[in-house]
Amino acid sequence: MHPTLPPAVSPDTELQQAIAEHQAGRFAEAEEIYLSILQAHPYHAIANHNLGLLAGQVGQHVAGLPYLRKALSVAPDEGQFWLSYAQGLLQAGQPDEALDIVDTAIGRGLDNDASQALRRQAQEAVALAALSPSQPEMDHIVQLYQAGQHAQMEAACRQLLASYPDSPFGWSVLGTALQLQGKDALATLQRTVELTPHDAQAHGHLGNAWQTAGKLDAARDCYLRALEIEPAFAEAHCNLGNLLQAENRLDEAVASYRRALALKPDYALAAFNLGNALLRQKQFGAAADSFRAATLALPDDAEAHNRLGQALHENKNVQDAVRSFQRALQIKPDYRAARNNLVAAYLALKQYQDVLTCLNTAMESEPDDEELHFHLGNVMRTMGKSKEALAAFQRALEIKPDYAAAEINLCSLLHAEGHLEEAIASGYRARTVAPHIPESHSGLLFCLSHSIDIDAQRLFEEHCRFGDAFDHPSTAGTAEGQGFHNDNNPARRIRVGFVSGDFNSHVVSNFVVPVIAHLSASPGLSLYAYYNNTLEDAVTQRLRGYFPHWQNIIEVSDSNLQEKVREDGIDILVDLSSHTAFNRLTAFGRKLAPIQVSWIAYPGTTGLKTMDYYLTDPQFDVDEKYFTEKVVLLPASVPFLPSSDSPELVRAPALGNGYLTFGSFNRLSKLNPGVIARWAKLLRALPEAKMHLAAMQKDSDIATLQAWFAQEGIAADRLTFHGRTHLGGYLALHQQIDLCLDTFPYTGGTTTLHALWMGVPTLTLKGTSVPSHAGACILQHVGLDAFIATDDDDFVRKGIFLSNNIMQLAVLRADLRNRMQESALADSRAIAHNMEQAFRTMWQRWCGGLPPASFAIAPDDASKQAVQS
């Protein structure tokens, strides 16, 4: 063990500064000052001594001996100088000389525990040296190592140990030979440490073996012992950092790597591993600096360039990231990870042609690489080439039938293209091959919610399968508060967190923003936002203003999110995504907060038993047996604020045309042959009627719908198609429509609300499944129960009635905005107030040790707390 630096005996300011730098581990700075002192005062004892120690601390043991010798010759009465010189000789491989120095020191009166311990260490080294093989014998083994002949090296080591059974060299190099061949070297390295208990390198090698074996505690002990013997052992600091990183102790790992680099600035492996730890800490700029240092030391290491690219990409330096990935591929053309990262970077830059060039080049040599076809499918979908994307995903699955990511994306694309039955089949395959991936469940559930072939009970059971897979509360979180330490004062300010991937210009935010605006002003609530997306826009900025606490969680693991939510002391956590994109339901499955609530995003249950409540309103008419949550009824649960881009109302087109013009503004994935068949019955019953269909994204959408209508005998000249447009243009299209026809079973929401504001009612069909109730719920809020059909025949009858009463429809058109403004849907302040009362009721129940229970907030007395036992 290195002796501690002696106290300064000189008032020299320069020496004090050198010692301060030395003790702080800034060795280069300390060395420069020591050398400056010695240039002026060559026989300065302390400067010589300390410079000799410093040389040993950075591994230059032989180089340090002249300074230690001179310090001793200048001040022979300084006992520490004898011990330091002996220790230096021992580390420089001169045990005989070290023993002579220790014996001389003891003979001069320096007889203490430190000198005796050093004497025993020197005696052991002398004894071991006597048992060592000859230099030619050792050189032979070294030559085998350098030639890469590891099996021959092992054989030579065993032959050498037959003659020198206690040779530390023999055991040490045998351990190396075994490790290089992937063989178990643990016992060999343990024997090495037994023979050389003061050899830092031996302890370090044994630590590596223990870490490889997964015995981290034993490995840690070895690294710490190595560093006790030799504090400047850079490799031991690095390996200790690797162990700490494996234990997710990232701050400590970073510190270890930095110590290694302070000792050995060109230590590429330490720089690389430091970059990995910083990347995991999301310190992307610092990670990039570390990986860049690694590439400077190892310019031809493809992995280092790839990791540098990843850090740069995460740090938004995407163009620089592209260059790093390209360099990695120049070094290693078949490097799949770098190629995949390059594709992702090109996609981020929207350089689609570069993506295609990259993929096509790779496919020339690897035509059956499933990942290439998968990436091709993604880029084709992004470019709007659905047919090519479908073919690419299908080809990836031909190569690898259990390729979960490709199956999940195929399911999503088939659904978006209106191929619902095929999408459902794909969804089932995805869930079968990847039941542990939440997207495989959510994608299937979203498809099933659109199917007319599944009843409410089976749909509920499928949602429960999601809960069975991901309901894993890590702490009980019972009504009695077990596992949570929230202050159970029922009257205090409640901390409410909202988790969403749609805090941007997404349709869901149209409903969320006005409610959050009012909730944020309440003295009874403290709001927290957990945003699971990278997209930032004007809506994001507006929402930020309503949340005193805002956290982006897109890169936060479920376990870390749990820690964050509990650290924030959240009382009620609200899910705003459910089974839609960017959801965090698996985190909710861990039971993040005492009370968990699902609201607005999805017409149905999450399937999680850890989700306590589902917020809706009486008009939604839910059957609680189809929910794992307890249902809370507000007078209205969704607000509607009309767009400032809304055009003026015009008179009903039917007054001039003499016939009804139907319309649909729903996405293609809500449409299916069954929906078209229902509409076609009405169109056949009213042969003069026309129909407009909007939100078409490409020509193939139109072709698909024309074919479906043609199968039902509806000619193309009765249909008019409109592409996607801006909000003002979309709303203006309603001026050409008399009556909207709803989809089924996944009925309209936003489209129905916008149509009502433009004076256009929607004819809907209410079924038994939860998603089929949304359209009816909205219509009931504005008193349009007569537009809710019970079956196909009723749907047709109601349409014929309206065709025969055009004037009545025209009068209604002029009154719909007034109805909207007078409905509960228009009062976002009241909705927020009622929601707060619901939160307070939930909280009071929890504080009272009561389990979640369904309840309703009365529209005329929302201030009363409807707490039920």
Secondary structure by P-SEA (a helix, b strand, c coil): ccccccccccccaaaaaaaaaaaacaaaaaaaaaaaaaaacccaaaaaaaaaaaaaaacccccaaaaaaaaaaaccccaaaaaaaaaaaaaaccaaaaaaaaaaaaaaccccaaaaaaaaaaaaaaaaaaacccaaaaaaaaaaaaacaaaaaaaaaaaaaaaccccaaaaaaaaaaaaaacccaaaaaaaaaaaccccaaaaaaaaaaaaaacaaaaaaaaaaaaaaacccaaaaaaaaaaaaaaacaaaaaaaaaaaaaaacccaaaaaaaaaaaaaaacaaaaaaaaaaaaaaaccccaaaaaaaaaaaaaacaaaaaaaaaaaaaaacccaaaaaaaaaaaaaaacaaaaaaaaaaaaaacccccaaaaaaaaaaaaaacaaaaaaaaaaaaaaacccaaaaaaaaaaaaaaacaaaaaaaaaaaaaaaccccaaaaaaaaaaaaacccccaaaaaaaaaaaaaacccccccccccccccccccccccbbbbbbbbccccccaaaaaaaaaaaaaaacccbbbbbbbccccccaaaaaaaaacccccccccccaaaaaaaaaaacccbbbbccccccccaaaaaaaccccbbbbccccccccccccccbbbbccccccccccccbbbbbccccbbbbbbcccccccccccccccbbbbbbccccccccaaaaaaaaaaaaacccbbbbbcccccaaaaaaaaaaaaaaccccccbbbbccccaaaaaaacccccbbbbbccccccaaaaaaaaaccccccccccccccaaaaaaaaaacccccccccaaaaaaaaaaaaacaaaaaaaaacaaaaaaacccccaaaaaaaaaaaaaaaaaaaaacccbbbbbbbccccccccccc
